């Protein structure tokens, strides 16, 4: 594997898990006042579009990574809507 | 342009601007209590790795999109560190 590919896979993996602490924090503390609903709705749209892109070009790494990202960000948006 | 490419460019564009409202909110309200520092540090690492990936494969759209993303997320992390 080339260094570039290694960096790319690492970025894809990290991008999948990085929002889990935020989702956990929002649901466990119910403190979502500092979270921007607009940013998170736009980011939800972003990862949904990446998921659609992955489906259109049949790219499994993009499909898998963005399925997890959509779920994590949906969890954050749901917490924001419930505890705002 | 194919529909897939259009979706991909739209996702890339939206991913670049989506964190501007969060950065603005954090600095204007100084309310960052609900923001997860861990998630934002991991996401900062993620977009930094994508930027490095873009540089390694000499892909300008990836370089440009992730340069803006790094700046926006740095601004959020800085607000969280200052107003936590």
Backbone of each chain as nested JSON, in Angstrom:
{
  "chains": [
    {"id": "A", "residues": [
      {"number": 1, "name": "UNK", "atoms": {"N": [0.845, -1.204, 0.0], "CA": [0.0, 0.0, 0.0], "C": [0.883, 1.258, 0.0]}},
      {"number": 2, "name": "UNK", "atoms": {"N": [0.526, 2.229, -0.818], "CA": [1.302, 3.471, -0.874], "C": [1.021, 4.315, 0.373]}},
      {"number": 3, "name": "UNK", "atoms": {"N": [1.962, 5.225, 0.741], "CA": [1.699, 6.127, 1.882], "C": [0.408, 6.917, 1.687]}},
      {"number": 4, "name": "UNK", "atoms": {"N": [0.132, 7.377, 0.474], "CA": [-1.07, 8.16, 0.21], "C": [-2.324, 7.341, 0.523]}},
      {"number": 5, "name": "UNK", "atoms": {"N": [-2.361, 6.096, 0.069], "CA": [-3.524, 5.248, 0.328], "C": [-3.713, 5.003, 1.822]}},
      {"number": 6, "name": "UNK", "atoms": {"N": [-2.573, 4.814, 2.52], "CA": [-2.632, 4.591, 3.967], "C": [-3.255, 5.805, 4.66]}},
      {"number": 7, "name": "UNK", "atoms": {"N": [-2.798, 7.002, 4.267], "CA": [-3.335, 8.242, 4.835], "C": [-4.824, 8.366, 4.514]}},
      {"number": 8, "name": "UNK", "atoms": {"N": [-5.201, 8.032, 3.274], "CA": [-6.604, 8.107, 2.861], "C": [-7.497, 7.166, 3.665]}},
      {"number": 9, "name": "UNK", "atoms": {"N": [-7.055, 5.926, 3.852], "CA": [-7.852, 4.963, 4.617], "C": [-7.964, 5.382, 6.079]}},
      {"number": 10, "name": "UNK", "atoms": {"N": [-6.84, 5.923, 6.637], "CA": [-6.842, 6.394, 8.021], "C": [-7.843, 7.544, 8.183]}},
      {"number": 11, "name": "UNK", "atoms": {"N": [-7.839, 8.466, 7.21], "CA": [-8.773, 9.598, 7.242], "C": [-10.218, 9.093, 7.15]}},
      {"number": 12, "name": "UNK", "atoms": {"N": [-10.466, 8.121, 6.28], "CA": [-11.818, 7.586, 6.11], "C": [-12.289, 6.91, 7.396]}},
      {"number": 13, "name": "UNK", "atoms": {"N": [-11.384, 6.155, 8.037], "CA": [-11.729, 5.449, 9.276], "C": [-12.03, 6.445, 10.4]}},
      {"number": 14, "name": "UNK", "atoms": {"N": [-11.156, 7.434, 10.54], "CA": [-11.309, 8.433, 11.6], "C": [-12.574, 9.266, 11.383]}},
      {"number": 15, "name": "UNK", "atoms": {"N": [-12.863, 9.586, 10.115], "CA": [-14.066, 10.35, 9.797], "C": [-15.333, 9.593, 10.148]}},
      {"number": 16, "name": "UNK", "atoms": {"N": [-15.218, 8.261, 10.236], "CA": [-16.379, 7.433, 10.57], "C": [-16.649, 7.434, 12.069]}},
      {"number": 17, "name": "UNK", "atoms": {"N": [-15.565, 7.437, 12.868], "CA": [-15.75, 7.287, 14.32], "C": [-15.714, 8.602, 15.088]}},
      {"number": 18, "name": "UNK", "atoms": {"N": [-15.248, 9.697, 14.429], "CA": [-14.953, 10.911, 15.198], "C": [-16.188, 11.542, 15.837]}},
      {"number": 19, "name": "UNK", "atoms": {"N": [-17.405, 11.296, 15.317], "CA": [-18.591, 11.949, 15.891], "C": [-19.26, 11.141, 16.985]}},
      {"number": 20, "name": "UNK", "atoms": {"N": [-18.733, 9.943, 17.262], "CA": [-19.316, 9.113, 18.33], "C": [-19.211, 9.814, 19.702]}},
      {"number": 21, "name": "UNK", "atoms": {"N": [-18.037, 10.412, 20.077], "CA": [-17.979, 11.118, 21.374], "C": [-18.988, 12.262, 21.469]}},
      {"number": 22, "name": "UNK", "atoms": {"N": [-19.222, 12.988, 20.35], "CA": [-20.184, 14.094, 20.374], "C": [-21.605, 13.563, 20.569]}},
      {"number": 23, "name": "UNK", "atoms": {"N": [-21.942, 12.478, 19.884], "CA": [-23.274, 11.88, 20.029], "C": [-23.461, 11.399, 21.467]}},
      {"number": 24, "name": "UNK", "atoms": {"N": [-22.441, 10.737, 22.008], "CA": [-22.489, 10.232, 23.381], "C": [-22.662, 11.376, 24.375]}},
      {"number": 25, "name": "UNK", "atoms": {"N": [-21.87, 12.431, 24.19], "CA": [-21.923, 13.588, 25.098], "C": [-23.314, 14.234, 25.086]}},
      {"number": 26, "name": "UNK", "atoms": {"N": [-23.86, 14.414, 23.875], "CA": [-25.158, 15.081, 23.743], "C": [-26.265, 14.303, 24.454]}},
      {"number": 27, "name": "UNK", "atoms": {"N": [-26.262, 12.968, 24.302], "CA": [-27.332, 12.161, 24.902], "C": [-27.122, 11.952, 26.387]}},
      {"number": 28, "name": "UNK", "atoms": {"N": [-25.844, 11.87, 26.834], "CA": [-25.618, 11.591, 28.256], "C": [-25.743, 12.841, 29.116]}},
      {"number": 29, "name": "UNK", "atoms": {"N": [-25.333, 14.011, 28.589], "CA": [-25.419, 15.235, 29.39], "C": [-26.69, 16.036, 29.094]}},
      {"number": 30, "name": "UNK", "atoms": {"N": [-27.347, 15.748, 27.972], "CA": [-28.521, 16.513, 27.493], "C": [-28.17, 17.986, 27.283]}},
      {"number": 31, "name": "UNK", "atoms": {"N": [-26.879, 18.298, 27.263], "CA": [-26.43, 19.675, 27.052], "C": [-26.077, 19.845, 25.577]}},
      {"number": 32, "name": "UNK", "atoms": {"N": [-26.982, 20.483, 24.829], "CA": [-26.736, 20.67, 23.394], "C": [-26.783, 22.149, 23.035]}},
      {"number": 33, "name": "UNK", "atoms": {"N": [-26.745, 23.026, 24.062], "CA": [-26.957, 24.45, 23.784], "C": [-25.88, 25.041, 22.873]}},
      {"number": 34, "name": "UNK", "atoms": {"N": [-24.628, 24.547, 22.978], "CA": [-23.562, 25.116, 22.16], "C": [-23.501, 24.556, 20.744]}},
      {"number": 35, "name": "UNK", "atoms": {"N": [-24.296, 23.499, 20.5], "CA": [-24.247, 22.837, 19.188], "C": [-25.081, 23.622, 18.18]}},
      {"number": 36, "name": "UNK", "atoms": {"N": [-24.525, 23.864, 16.992], "CA": [-25.245, 24.559, 15.926], "C": [-26.116, 23.563, 15.168]}},
      {"number": 37, "name": "UNK", "atoms": {"N": [-27.445, 23.752, 15.25], "CA": [-28.358, 22.868, 14.515], "C": [-28.131, 23.01, 13.014]}},
      {"number": 38, "name": "UNK", "atoms": {"N": [-27.941, 24.267, 12.559], "CA": [-27.734, 24.503, 11.128], "C": [-26.511, 23.755, 10.607]}},
      {"number": 39, "name": "UNK", "atoms": {"N": [-25.373, 23.872, 11.334], "CA": [-24.158, 23.175, 10.9], "C": [-24.372, 21.668, 10.838]}},
      {"number": 40, "name": "UNK", "atoms": {"N": [-25.045, 21.129, 11.857], "CA": [-25.225, 19.676, 11.896], "C": [-26.223, 19.187, 10.852]}},
      {"number": 41, "name": "UNK", "atoms": {"N": [-27.243, 20.014, 10.519], "CA": [-28.167, 19.65, 9.44], "C": [-27.427, 19.686, 8.098]}},
      {"number": 42, "name": "UNK", "atoms": {"N": [-26.578, 20.703, 7.902], "CA": [-25.805, 20.803, 6.657], "C": [-24.827, 19.641, 6.553]}},
      {"number": 43, "name": "UNK", "atoms": {"N": [-24.209, 19.269, 7.698], "CA": [-23.257, 18.157, 7.685], "C": [-23.978, 16.829, 7.446]}},
      {"number": 44, "name": "UNK", "atoms": {"N": [-25.201, 16.711, 7.984], "CA": [-26.015, 15.516, 7.721], "C": [-26.319, 15.414, 6.223]}},
      {"number": 45, "name": "UNK", "atoms": {"N": [-26.638, 16.568, 5.617], "CA": [-26.872, 16.597, 4.172], "C": [-25.594, 16.2, 3.425]}},
      {"number": 46, "name": "UNK", "atoms": {"N": [-24.441, 16.718, 3.912], "CA": [-23.151, 16.416, 3.28], "C": [-22.871, 14.911, 3.262]}},
      {"number": 47, "name": "UNK", "atoms": {"N": [-22.97, 14.26, 4.432], "CA": [-22.641, 12.83, 4.479], "C": [-23.703, 12.001, 3.749]}},
      {"number": 48, "name": "UNK", "atoms": {"N": [-24.969, 12.5, 3.7], "CA": [-26.005, 11.81, 2.923], "C": [-25.677, 11.875, 1.433]}},
      {"number": 49, "name": "UNK", "atoms": {"N": [-25.191, 13.047, 0.993], "CA": [-24.798, 13.192, -0.41], "C": [-23.603, 12.294, -0.732]}},
      {"number": 50, "name": "UNK", "atoms": {"N": [-22.63, 12.197, 0.197], "CA": [-21.49, 11.293, -0.007], "C": [-21.955, 9.847, -0.101]}},
      {"number": 51, "name": "UNK", "atoms": {"N": [-22.958, 9.496, 0.725], "CA": [-23.514, 8.139, 0.68], "C": [-24.163, 7.893, -0.685]}},
      {"number": 52, "name": "UNK", "atoms": {"N": [-24.944, 8.88, -1.154], "CA": [-25.584, 8.772, -2.472], "C": [-24.519, 8.659, -3.568]}},
      {"number": 53, "name": "UNK", "atoms": {"N": [-23.454, 9.464, -3.44], "CA": [-22.344, 9.411, -4.401], "C": [-21.728, 8.007, -4.421]}},
      {"number": 54, "name": "UNK", "atoms": {"N": [-21.493, 7.451, -3.219], "CA": [-20.924, 6.106, -3.117], "C": [-21.804, 5.064, -3.793]}},
      {"number": 55, "name": "UNK", "atoms": {"N": [-23.138, 5.212, -3.613], "CA": [-24.078, 4.283, -4.241], "C": [-24.058, 4.435, -5.759]}},
      {"number": 56, "name": "UNK", "atoms": {"N": [-23.993, 5.689, -6.233], "CA": [-24.016, 5.958, -7.675], "C": [-22.768, 5.425, -8.374]}},
      {"number": 57, "name": "UNK", "atoms": {"N": [-21.609, 5.51, -7.691], "CA": [-20.373, 5.029, -8.325], "C": [-19.998, 3.632, -7.793]}},
      {"number": 58, "name": "UNK", "atoms": {"N": [-20.906, 3.041, -6.965], "CA": [-20.712, 1.686, -6.428], "C": [-19.346, 1.527, -5.756]}},
      {"number": 59, "name": "UNK", "atoms": {"N": [-19.054, 2.474, -4.848], "CA": [-17.777, 2.439, -4.124], "C": [-18.052, 2.042, -2.67]}},
      {"number": 60, "name": "UNK", "atoms": {"N": [-17.72, 0.78, -2.319], "CA": [-18.088, 0.256, -1.001], "C": [-17.453, 0.998, 0.168]}},
      {"number": 61, "name": "UNK", "atoms": {"N": [-16.156, 1.357, 0.135], "CA": [-15.597, 2.114, 1.269], "C": [-16.359, 3.411, 1.526]}},
      {"number": 62, "name": "UNK", "atoms": {"N": [-16.742, 4.145, 0.468], "CA": [-17.497, 5.391, 0.636], "C": [-18.889, 5.094, 1.189]}},
      {"number": 63, "name": "UNK", "atoms": {"N": [-19.527, 4.012, 0.686], "CA": [-20.864, 3.636, 1.163], "C": [-20.824, 3.299, 2.658]}},
      {"number": 64, "name": "UNK", "atoms": {"N": [-19.866, 2.455, 3.049], "CA": [-19.798, 2.0, 4.45], "C": [-19.463, 3.164, 5.387]}},
      {"number": 65, "name": "UNK", "atoms": {"N": [-18.416, 3.937, 5.046], "CA": [-17.987, 5.045, 5.904], "C": [-19.13, 6.044, 6.105]}},
      {"number": 66, "name": "UNK", "atoms": {"N": [-19.847, 6.373, 5.01], "CA": [-20.869, 7.41, 5.122], "C": [-22.178, 6.901, 5.702]}},
      {"number": 67, "name": "UNK", "atoms": {"N": [-22.415, 5.591, 5.64], "CA": [-23.571, 5.032, 6.346], "C": [-23.388, 5.243, 7.846]}},
      {"number": 68, "name": "UNK", "atoms": {"N": [-22.18, 4.928, 8.358], "CA": [-21.894, 5.145, 9.779], "C": [-21.943, 6.631, 10.126]}},
      {"number": 69, "name": "UNK", "atoms": {"N": [-21.407, 7.471, 9.245], "CA": [-21.398, 8.915, 9.507], "C": [-22.827, 9.452, 9.574]}},
      {"number": 70, "name": "UNK", "atoms": {"N": [-23.701, 9.018, 8.645], "CA": [-25.101, 9.455, 8.652], "C": [-25.751, 9.075, 9.982]}},
      {"number": 71, "name": "UNK", "atoms": {"N": [-25.505, 7.84, 10.444], "CA": [-26.105, 7.384, 11.707], "C": [-25.623, 8.232, 12.888]}},
      {"number": 72, "name": "UNK", "atoms": {"N": [-24.297, 8.491, 12.957], "CA": [-23.742, 9.274, 14.068], "C": [-24.304, 10.693, 14.058]}},
      {"number": 73, "name": "UNK", "atoms": {"N": [-24.34, 11.328, 12.889], "CA": [-24.802, 12.717, 12.816], "C": [-26.309, 12.796, 13.044]}},
      {"number": 74, "name": "UNK", "atoms": {"N": [-27.066, 11.793, 12.564], "CA": [-28.508, 11.737, 12.859], "C": [-28.739, 11.71, 14.37]}},
      {"number": 75, "name": "UNK", "atoms": {"N": [-27.9, 10.956, 15.086], "CA": [-28.011, 10.84, 16.539], "C": [-27.772, 12.191, 17.21]}},
      {"number": 76, "name": "UNK", "atoms": {"N": [-26.797, 12.959, 16.687], "CA": [-26.488, 14.289, 17.227], "C": [-27.642, 15.254, 16.949]}},
      {"number": 77, "name": "UNK", "atoms": {"N": [-28.145, 15.251, 15.707], "CA": [-29.258, 16.137, 15.338], "C": [-30.494, 15.799, 16.171]}},
      {"number": 78, "name": "UNK", "atoms": {"N": [-30.759, 14.511, 16.391], "CA": [-31.913, 14.096, 17.197], "C": [-31.781, 14.613, 18.631]}},
      {"number": 79, "name": "UNK", "atoms": {"N": [-30.56, 14.529, 19.202], "CA": [-30.334, 15.03, 20.556], "C": [-30.557, 16.533, 20.602]}},
      {"number": 80, "name": "UNK", "atoms": {"N": [-30.06, 17.235, 19.599], "CA": [-30.22, 18.693, 19.548], "C": [-31.699, 19.07, 19.474]}},
      {"number": 81, "name": "UNK", "atoms": {"N": [-32.478, 18.346, 18.667], "CA": [-33.904, 18.649, 18.524], "C": [-34.665, 18.316, 19.809]}},
      {"number": 82, "name": "UNK", "atoms": {"N": [-34.234, 17.263, 20.513], "CA": [-34.937, 16.85, 21.727], "C": [-34.592, 17.738, 22.925]}},
      {"number": 83, "name": "UNK", "atoms": {"N": [-33.315, 18.121, 23.053], "CA": [-32.858, 18.827, 24.263], "C": [-32.524, 20.279, 24.036]}},
      {"number": 84, "name": "UNK", "atoms": {"N": [-32.988, 20.864, 22.937], "CA": [-32.61, 22.25, 22.676], "C": [-33.274, 23.207, 23.661]}}
    ]},
    {"id": "B", "residues": [
      {"number": 1, "name": "UNK", "atoms": {"N": [-21.472, 16.652, -17.348], "CA": [-21.152, 16.074, -16.037], "C": [-22.177, 14.992, -15.678]}},
      {"number": 2, "name": "UNK", "atoms": {"N": [-21.689, 13.871, -15.176], "CA": [-22.602, 12.796, -14.78], "C": [-23.319, 13.175, -13.484]}},
      {"number": 3, "name": "UNK", "atoms": {"N": [-24.5, 12.562, -13.218], "CA": [-25.19, 12.823, -11.955], "C": [-24.304, 12.512, -10.754]}},
      {"number": 4, "name": "UNK", "atoms": {"N": [-23.517, 11.433, -10.821], "CA": [-22.649, 11.055, -9.693], "C": [-21.644, 12.166, -9.402]}},
      {"number": 5, "name": "UNK", "atoms": {"N": [-21.014, 12.7, -10.451], "CA": [-20.025, 13.768, -10.253], "C": [-20.67, 15.013, -9.666]}},
      {"number": 6, "name": "UNK", "atoms": {"N": [-21.882, 15.311, -10.138], "CA": [-22.601, 16.478, -9.628], "C": [-22.854, 16.318, -8.126]}},
      {"number": 7, "name": "UNK", "atoms": {"N": [-23.296, 15.127, -7.718], "CA": [-23.551, 14.837, -6.302], "C": [-22.244, 14.945, -5.507]}},
      {"number": 8, "name": "UNK", "atoms": {"N": [-21.145, 14.412, -6.067], "CA": [-19.849, 14.458, -5.394], "C": [-19.353, 15.884, -5.19]}},
      {"number": 9, "name": "UNK", "atoms": {"N": [-19.482, 16.72, -6.221], "CA": [-19.028, 18.112, -6.096], "C": [-19.892, 18.878, -5.113]}},
      {"number": 10, "name": "UNK", "atoms": {"N": [-21.214, 18.582, -5.115], "CA": [-22.132, 19.236, -4.185], "C": [-21.764, 18.854, -2.75]}},
      {"number": 11, "name": "UNK", "atoms": {"N": [-21.47, 17.566, -2.529], "CA": [-21.074, 17.087, -1.196], "C": [-19.772, 17.76, -0.767]}},
      {"number": 12, "name": "UNK", "atoms": {"N": [-18.808, 17.865, -1.669], "CA": [-17.517, 18.476, -1.351], "C": [-17.697, 19.95, -0.985]}},
      {"number": 13, "name": "UNK", "atoms": {"N": [-18.557, 20.648, -1.748], "CA": [-18.801, 22.069, -1.492], "C": [-19.488, 22.267, -0.139]}},
      {"number": 14, "name": "UNK", "atoms": {"N": [-20.523, 21.46, 0.111], "CA": [-21.288, 21.57, 1.356], "C": [-20.409, 21.209, 2.557]}},
      {"number": 15, "name": "UNK", "atoms": {"N": [-19.533, 20.207, 2.386], "CA": [-18.631, 19.803, 3.464], "C": [-17.64, 20.896, 3.823]}},
      {"number": 16, "name": "UNK", "atoms": {"N": [-17.399, 21.812, 2.885], "CA": [-16.467, 22.91, 3.121], "C": [-17.108, 24.032, 3.922]}},
      {"number": 17, "name": "UNK", "atoms": {"N": [-18.41, 24.279, 3.649], "CA": [-19.057, 25.437, 4.287], "C": [-19.882, 25.082, 5.515]}},
      {"number": 18, "name": "UNK", "atoms": {"N": [-20.177, 23.779, 5.728], "CA": [-21.173, 23.414, 6.748], "C": [-20.751, 23.779, 8.164]}},
      {"number": 19, "name": "UNK", "atoms": {"N": [-19.448, 23.918, 8.448], "CA": [-19.028, 24.208, 9.823], "C": [-18.898, 25.69, 10.118]}},
      {"number": 20, "name": "UNK", "atoms": {"N": [-19.15, 26.54, 9.134], "CA": [-19.073, 27.983, 9.359], "C": [-20.126, 28.443, 10.383]}},
      {"number": 21, "name": "UNK", "atoms": {"N": [-21.407, 27.984, 10.304], "CA": [-22.372, 28.397, 11.329], "C": [-21.964, 27.972, 12.744]}},
      {"number": 22, "name": "UNK", "atoms": {"N": [-21.351, 26.768, 12.878], "CA": [-20.915, 26.312, 14.207], "C": [-19.781, 27.201, 14.728]}},
      {"number": 23, "name": "UNK", "atoms": {"N": [-18.821, 27.534, 13.868], "CA": [-17.707, 28.397, 14.275], "C": [-18.248, 29.77, 14.685]}},
      {"number": 24, "name": "UNK", "atoms": {"N": [-19.165, 30.298, 13.883], "CA": [-19.771, 31.604, 14.172], "C": [-20.507, 31.588, 15.507]}},
      {"number": 25, "name": "UNK", "atoms": {"N": [-21.322, 30.529, 15.709], "CA": [-22.109, 30.397, 16.942], "C": [-21.192, 30.337, 18.165]}},
      {"number": 26, "name": "UNK", "atoms": {"N": [-20.12, 29.536, 18.07], "CA": [-19.217, 29.355, 19.215], "C": [-18.557, 30.671, 19.61]}},
      {"number": 27, "name": "UNK", "atoms": {"N": [-18.097, 31.444, 18.611], "CA": [-17.388, 32.688, 18.921], "C": [-18.337, 33.811, 19.303]}},
      {"number": 28, "name": "UNK", "atoms": {"N": [-19.559, 33.832, 18.737], "CA": [-20.467, 34.94, 19.037], "C": [-21.198, 34.736, 20.362]}},
      {"number": 29, "name": "UNK", "atoms": {"N": [-21.53, 33.482, 20.71], "CA": [-22.257, 33.252, 21.968], "C": [-21.319, 32.874, 23.109]}},
      {"number": 30, "name": "UNK", "atoms": {"N": [-20.089, 32.45, 22.81], "CA": [-19.124, 31.935, 23.781], "C": [-19.669, 30.718, 24.516]}},
      {"number": 31, "name": "UNK", "atoms": {"N": [-20.748, 30.125, 23.984], "CA": [-21.348, 28.942, 24.607], "C": [-20.837, 27.703, 23.866]}},
      {"number": 32, "name": "UNK", "atoms": {"N": [-19.889, 27.016, 24.486], "CA": [-19.328, 25.822, 23.838], "C": [-19.492, 24.598, 24.74]}},
      {"number": 33, "name": "UNK", "atoms": {"N": [-20.33, 24.722, 25.78], "CA": [-20.399, 23.631, 26.769], "C": [-20.879, 22.315, 26.157]}},
      {"number": 34, "name": "UNK", "atoms": {"N": [-21.776, 22.38, 25.161], "CA": [-22.293, 21.135, 24.591], "C": [-21.394, 20.52, 23.537]}},
      {"number": 35, "name": "UNK", "atoms": {"N": [-20.352, 21.269, 23.138], "CA": [-19.469, 20.778, 22.07], "C": [-18.467, 19.774, 22.633]}},
      {"number": 36, "name": "UNK", "atoms": {"N": [-18.301, 18.638, 21.963], "CA": [-17.32, 17.636, 22.379], "C": [-15.94, 18.003, 21.838]}},
      {"number": 37, "name": "UNK", "atoms": {"N": [-14.999, 18.303, 22.771], "CA": [-13.636, 18.632, 22.343], "C": [-12.999, 17.432, 21.647]}},
      {"number": 38, "name": "UNK", "atoms": {"N": [-13.227, 16.224, 22.21], "CA": [-12.646, 15.016, 21.627], "C": [-13.094, 14.832, 20.179]}},
      {"number": 39, "name": "UNK", "atoms": {"N": [-14.421, 14.939, 19.929], "CA": [-14.931, 14.776, 18.566], "C": [-14.318, 15.8, 17.613]}},
      {"number": 40, "name": "UNK", "atoms": {"N": [-14.228, 17.058, 18.079], "CA": [-13.714, 18.096, 17.193], "C": [-12.209, 17.972, 16.951]}},
      {"number": 41, "name": "UNK", "atoms": {"N": [-11.461, 17.467, 17.956], "CA": [-10.036, 17.202, 17.753], "C": [-9.86, 16.044, 16.755]}},
      {"number": 42, "name": "UNK", "atoms": {"N": [-10.683, 14.998, 16.908], "CA": [-10.606, 13.863, 15.987], "C": [-10.995, 14.295, 14.573]}},
      {"number": 43, "name": "UNK", "atoms": {"N": [-12.016, 15.181, 14.482], "CA": [-12.443, 15.641, 13.163], "C": [-11.382, 16.55, 12.536]}},
      {"number": 44, "name": "UNK", "atoms": {"N": [-10.717, 17.349, 13.393], "CA": [-9.606, 18.179, 12.912], "C": [-8.49, 17.286, 12.349]}},
      {"number": 45, "name": "UNK", "atoms": {"N": [-8.211, 16.186, 13.061], "CA": [-7.215, 15.223, 12.572], "C": [-7.681, 14.618, 11.245]}},
      {"number": 46, "name": "UNK", "atoms": {"N": [-8.985, 14.305, 11.169], "CA": [-9.55, 13.715, 9.952], "C": [-9.34, 14.624, 8.737]}},
      {"number": 47, "name": "UNK", "atoms": {"N": [-9.754, 15.898, 8.856], "CA": [-9.64, 16.796, 7.701], "C": [-8.171, 17.133, 7.41]}},
      {"number": 48, "name": "UNK", "atoms": {"N": [-7.304, 17.119, 8.448], "CA": [-5.871, 17.318, 8.215], "C": [-5.291, 16.154, 7.413]}},
      {"number": 49, "name": "UNK", "atoms": {"N": [-5.749, 14.927, 7.752], "CA": [-5.296, 13.749, 7.001], "C": [-5.795, 13.801, 5.556]}},
      {"number": 50, "name": "UNK", "atoms": {"N": [-7.045, 14.258, 5.346], "CA": [-7.563, 14.399, 3.973], "C": [-6.755, 15.431, 3.196]}},
      {"number": 51, "name": "UNK", "atoms": {"N": [-6.352, 16.511, 3.899], "CA": [-5.52, 17.53, 3.252], "C": [-4.172, 16.928, 2.852]}},
      {"number": 52, "name": "UNK", "atoms": {"N": [-3.558, 16.17, 3.772], "CA": [-2.287, 15.494, 3.477], "C": [-2.457, 14.523, 2.304]}},
      {"number": 53, "name": "UNK", "atoms": {"N": [-3.581, 13.786, 2.322], "CA": [-3.885, 12.853, 1.228], "C": [-3.963, 13.605, -0.1]}},
      {"number": 54, "name": "UNK", "atoms": {"N": [-4.67, 14.739, -0.091], "CA": [-4.803, 15.55, -1.3], "C": [-3.449, 16.016, -1.816]}},
      {"number": 55, "name": "UNK", "atoms": {"N": [-2.573, 16.418, -0.873], "CA": [-1.222, 16.865, -1.259], "C": [-0.422, 15.695, -1.839]}},
      {"number": 56, "name": "UNK", "atoms": {"N": [-0.542, 14.511, -1.219], "CA": [0.216, 13.337, -1.659], "C": [-0.21, 12.873, -3.051]}},
      {"number": 57, "name": "UNK", "atoms": {"N": [-1.515, 12.97, -3.345], "CA": [-1.989, 12.526, -4.67], "C": [-2.188, 13.713, -5.609]}},
      {"number": 58, "name": "UNK", "atoms": {"N": [-1.795, 14.933, -5.13], "CA": [-1.86, 16.147, -5.948], "C": [-3.254, 16.36, -6.538]}},
      {"number": 59, "name": "UNK", "atoms": {"N": [-4.274, 16.28, -5.666], "CA": [-5.667, 16.453, -6.093], "C": [-6.166, 17.803, -5.566]}},
      {"number": 60, "name": "UNK", "atoms": {"N": [-6.273, 18.789, -6.464], "CA": [-6.613, 20.153, -6.04], "C": [-7.97, 20.308, -5.376]}},
      {"number": 61, "name": "UNK", "atoms": {"N": [-9.05, 19.67, -5.891], "CA": [-10.332, 19.804, -5.186], "C": [-10.24, 19.328, -3.729]}},
      {"number": 62, "name": "UNK", "atoms": {"N": [-9.537, 18.207, -3.488], "CA": [-9.387, 17.699, -2.118], "C": [-8.55, 18.666, -1.277]}},
      {"number": 63, "name": "UNK", "atoms": {"N": [-7.476, 19.208, -1.871], "CA": [-6.614, 20.159, -1.161], "C": [-7.404, 21.406, -0.757]}},
      {"number": 64, "name": "UNK", "atoms": {"N": [-8.127, 21.985, -1.711], "CA": [-8.862, 23.232, -1.445], "C": [-9.974, 23.006, -0.423]}},
      {"number": 65, "name": "UNK", "atoms": {"N": [-10.798, 21.963, -0.639], "CA": [-11.924, 21.707, 0.266], "C": [-11.427, 21.487, 1.693]}},
      {"number": 66, "name": "UNK", "atoms": {"N": [-10.332, 20.722, 1.846], "CA": [-9.893, 20.39, 3.191], "C": [-9.062, 21.485, 3.843]}},
      {"number": 67, "name": "UNK", "atoms": {"N": [-8.488, 22.383, 3.048], "CA": [-7.842, 23.555, 3.635], "C": [-8.894, 24.412, 4.338]}},
      {"number": 68, "name": "UNK", "atoms": {"N": [-10.033, 24.634, 3.664], "CA": [-11.121, 25.4, 4.279], "C": [-11.693, 24.67, 5.482]}},
      {"number": 69, "name": "UNK", "atoms": {"N": [-11.838, 23.346, 5.375], "CA": [-12.385, 22.558, 6.49], "C": [-11.462, 22.636, 7.701]}},
      {"number": 70, "name": "UNK", "atoms": {"N": [-10.139, 22.52, 7.486], "CA": [-9.172, 22.622, 8.583], "C": [-9.32, 23.972, 9.286]}},
      {"number": 71, "name": "UNK", "atoms": {"N": [-9.434, 25.046, 8.505], "CA": [-9.559, 26.385, 9.084], "C": [-10.834, 26.514, 9.913]}},
      {"number": 72, "name": "UNK", "atoms": {"N": [-11.981, 26.024, 9.375], "CA": [-13.252, 26.129, 10.091], "C": [-13.205, 25.323, 11.388]}},
      {"number": 73, "name": "UNK", "atoms": {"N": [-12.675, 24.097, 11.328], "CA": [-12.665, 23.244, 12.524], "C": [-11.646, 23.76, 13.543]}},
      {"number": 74, "name": "UNK", "atoms": {"N": [-10.515, 24.307, 13.074], "CA": [-9.541, 24.941, 13.977], "C": [-10.212, 26.067, 14.756]}},
      {"number": 75, "name": "UNK", "atoms": {"N": [-11.052, 26.848, 14.072], "CA": [-11.759, 27.961, 14.7], "C": [-12.706, 27.46, 15.798]}},
      {"number": 76, "name": "UNK", "atoms": {"N": [-13.372, 26.318, 15.532], "CA": [-14.28, 25.728, 16.525], "C": [-13.492, 25.207, 17.732]}},
      {"number": 77, "name": "UNK", "atoms": {"N": [-12.385, 24.488, 17.464], "CA": [-11.553, 23.936, 18.542], "C": [-10.98, 25.076, 19.395]}},
      {"number": 78, "name": "UNK", "atoms": {"N": [-10.539, 26.157, 18.741], "CA": [-9.987, 27.305, 19.465], "C": [-11.043, 27.913, 20.385]}},
      {"number": 79, "name": "UNK", "atoms": {"N": [-12.295, 28.048, 19.883], "CA": [-13.378, 28.595, 20.713], "C": [-13.647, 27.689, 21.902]}},
      {"number": 80, "name": "UNK", "atoms": {"N": [-13.647, 26.38, 21.657], "CA": [-13.906, 25.416, 22.736], "C": [-12.812, 25.511, 23.808]}},
      {"number": 81, "name": "UNK", "atoms": {"N": [-11.553, 25.649, 23.391], "CA": [-10.45, 25.732, 24.339], "C": [-10.496, 27.051, 25.111]}},
      {"number": 82, "name": "UNK", "atoms": {"N": [-10.922, 28.127, 24.445], "CA": [-10.958, 29.441, 25.095], "C": [-12.146, 29.584, 26.044]}},
      {"number": 83, "name": "UNK", "atoms": {"N": [-13.328, 29.075, 25.641], "CA": [-14.553, 29.323, 26.407], "C": [-15.088, 28.09, 27.122]}},
      {"number": 84, "name": "UNK", "atoms": {"N": [-14.253, 27.08, 27.314], "CA": [-14.774, 25.852, 27.951], "C": [-15.054, 26.08, 29.427]}}
    ]}
  ]
}
